[in-house]
Every structure is written in C-alpha cells, then in structure tokens.
Amino acid sequence: MQKSFIILSLLIISSSFLFSQNIEIIGRAIDSNSNRPLISASVQLIDKDSVTKYHALTDNRGFFKINNIAPAKYILKITYIGYTTYFKNLNLKTKQHILKLGNLAVKPQDVELNEVEVNAQSIIGEQHGDTTQFNANSFKTLKDATAEELIRKMPGIEIDPSGKVKAQGEDVKKVFVDGKKFFGDDPTLALKNLPAEVIDKVQI
C-alpha cells in the first residue's frame, strides 16, 4: 500500500499576536560524556499545567531554535532515545528578546552489562527549515486508527475535546495529503476521515 504525506497548515491570526510573543531561545543538545551533538532530539517548552506549548527538533549539529514565545515560566524538556530526559526551568520575561542557553549536556542512560538487548527504532522526526517532519511508523496506533489518533501522539500537537487541532500552540487551519487540500478548510473532519495506516510522514 502506498503511503502518503500529510501536511498540517498553520495560520497566524494577526500580526499583533506575533509581536506579543517575541522571545526566542537558542540552545544545543550534546552528549554529556563525548560532547557530540544529539541529532533530531525532541525539545519542548512545557507550561505550569504540563501542556507542551512549543516544540522543536535539533539539527545535524545539535542546535535548536524556538521563536515567538510568550513570556511565562516554562520547563525545557529534551528527550532522545538512549538518554535520560533533560529538564531545565526557564523564566522568560517581557524584556528578553533572545535567550542563548549554550550547550545543554544530556546524560546517556545506564546500561546493564549482564544482558544486552538491541532495538532498532526509526528517527521520530526531523527539522527541515521551518518545517517539522514526523515519521508515522514511530508512533504506534491500533489497526483501524484515524489520522487524528496518530497525530495526537506527536509532540507539540494538541487536540481538544471538540476536535480542534493546535500545533506548537497555534491553530491548524488546513490539511494537505500529497500536496492536495483534503476536506477543504475543515482539519477536524479531514483527520477523522483519513486512516492512519496510509500515512508515511506528517509535516507541520
């Protein structure tokens, strides 16, 4: 079965919203032992209600950048396969424009030496410019799952009880499948009518 690309299109509501969220953070995730960069590590900003408000993936040098962040207190969370989860408290204030975090050392998980088990796992996602791309086969769903159930598992994406979809804190306005608009301007209906099993990648 040929699988498809699904693209979630975001629409910024107004320019005033952009200017109210004008903080940018820059950092780099590295191995705490070797200082090598962690490629495609998941970076999240979580608010006081434990909701992921912003998300990015590190590039091939371990760097990440998150723009247009609203001033508030957050927890920076970095996750990477084979490493312990990294947490850092951030208090972003209105006066700040750019916060440079520098190198963030993430510790490898301890390995049991008396037994070795190797599991191959595909990369969860990648960053291409301003587009985040997730591999659908990295997220387990039931056999008859819909696209809505699939993307609900992806970091940075939220779906409220009414079915309204938000990605990285902003409303999703359109869904494209293989470059063509799917179900017009109703992303909720589109995601409920698209089987998860036909999806290969999701781009935001």
N, C-alpha and C positions, 0 to 999 in steps of 0.2 A: 504494500500500500504506500503510495506516495504521500509524504508528509508535507505540511505547509508551514509557511511563516505567518505568524500573527503579529500585527503591529498595533500597539495602543497609542493613540494620538492624544497629546495633551494640549489644552488651550488655556493660555493665561488670560484671566478675565479682564484685568485692567492694568495700566501702567502704574497706577498708584499702589497696587499690591506689590509690584516688583520693588518699588522704591522703599516700601515699608520693611522689606526683607533684604537687607543689603549687606549682610555679613557673609564672609567667605572663609572657609577653613581649608588649609592645605597641610598634608602630612605624608608620611612614608612608612609603610609597614615592612619590618625587616625581621629576620630570624635572630633571636637573642644570642645565639651561640656563634653563628657564622657571619652575621650581618648581611646575608644575601637577601635580595628583595623577595617579598611574597607576592606572586603574580595572581591577579584575579581574586584577591581576598575580599570578603564582603565587609563593608564599612557602613555602620548605621548610627544615626543620631536618634536616641530614644528619649521621649519626654517623661514627665513625672507620673504619667498614667501608664507607663510601659508600652506606649504606642510608638512604632517606628515612624518618624516624621520625615527623615531624609535618608537617602541610601546612595552609595557609590561602590564601584569596584576598583581595585588598584590596577595600574597599568603594568607594562612589562618591566618597569623599573621600581615597582612597589609604591608609586606615588598615587595619591587620590586628591580630589578637589571637590568640595561641595559648595555651591553658590546659593545666594538668595535665602539665607537662613534667618528666620525670625528671632529676635533677641529673647532669650529664655535660658533656663538651666536644662542641660541635657546630659545623658550618659553616652559617651562614644564607645561603640562596641565593634570589635574586629574579630571575625571568625575565619578560620582557614583549616582545611582538612589536615589532621595530624598535629594540630596545635591547640593549646589551651586558649579559651576565649579571653580576649583583652578588653578591659574596661577602663575608662578614664572619665572623670567628672569634668564637665565644661560649664562655665557660667558666661554666656555670651551677652554682652551689654550693647546698648544702642550706640555708644561711642566707637565701638570697634568696627573696622571695615574688613580687615584681613587678619586672621589668626593663624600663624605658622606654628605647627605642632612639632616640626622636625621629625627625627627618626623615632618610631614607636616600636619597641622591641617586644615581639610576641614569642612566648616560650613554647618549644616543642613539647608534646605530651610525653610522659614517661612510657617507656617500652618494657613490657615483660620479657625477660630474656629466656625464661624456661619454655616458652611456647611462642611460635611465630605464625601469624596469620596475615596473609596479604590480600587486600581487597582493592580491586581496580575500580575507580569511580571517575566519571567524566567531570570536566570542569563545570561548575554550576552556572557561571556566567562570565561575560567579558564586557569590557568597556571599549566602544568604538566612537571616539569623539564625544558628542553629547548624547549618544545612543547606548543604552544598556541592553545587552542581549543575553537571555537566559536559555539554557538547553532544557527542553521539556523533559527529556528522559532522566534528568537529575532529580525530578520530583515524582514521587510515587502517588498514583491515583487508582481508584477502583476501575474495573473494566469498562463500565458504562458512564464514566465521569464526563462532565462537560468542561469546556474551556474555563468557565467561571471557577469550578472546583480546582482546576490546575493552577490558575494564576493566584488563587487565594493563598497558596503555599509559598509564593515567591516573595523574597524580602522587599520591603518598600511598597508593597501593594496592599491596599485595604478595600474591603467590600462591606458596606453597612447592611443592616437587615433589609433595607428596601432594594438592595442590589446595585446601589450607586458605587462606582469604582473610582478609587483615588490611587494614583501612582506618585510616589515621592512627595506626598502632601497636596497634589493638585488633581483636579477632576479630569478623568478620561472622557473625551468627547466623541472619539470615533474609533472604530476597529477596522483594520485592513487585513485581508487574507491574501497572501501572494501579491501584495501591491494594489488590490482592488478593494473598494469600500464594501463592508459586509453589514447587511441590515441597516443601511442608511446612517442616520445620526443617533441611533439608539444602541450604545455599547452594552447595556444590560441585556437586551434581547439578543444581541449578537453572541455574547458569551454563553448564554443559556442554550443556544441552538447549535453551537459548534462542538463536536465531540473532541475530547482531549486527546484521543488516540491518533488523530490525524495531524496533530501539531508537532513540529520538529523544534522550532525555536520561537521565542517571544521577544520582540523588540519594543523598547519604550523610548 
